[in-house]
């Protein structure tokens, strides 16, 4: 389950930083965010915190997910964990 988050964040990063065909990459990024908001957007009504928690519990994945490059894509572990802790 945690590798889904890694793949989605990787896709977000590439769509965000792809300079050629900006219109296409922007549309792909919007669609990706819409389709996977339940995993990627802590503010989503149907947010599922388990994939984010799985990422934090795996030390190798957490080390990658907490880098500045990943934070720049909009993925915020602080918000994810806070919302998850409040819901339990």
LINJO-V404407 format. One record per pair of residues at least 12 apart in sequence whose C-alpha atoms are under 7 Angstrom apart, sorted by the first residue. I is the first residue (numbers start at 1). J is the second residue. Records with the same first field share a line. If there is no record, write none. Layout:
I=J  J
This chain:
1=51
2=51  54  55
5=51
12=29  73
13=73
15=28  29
39=51
40=75
42=79  80
49=80  84
52=80
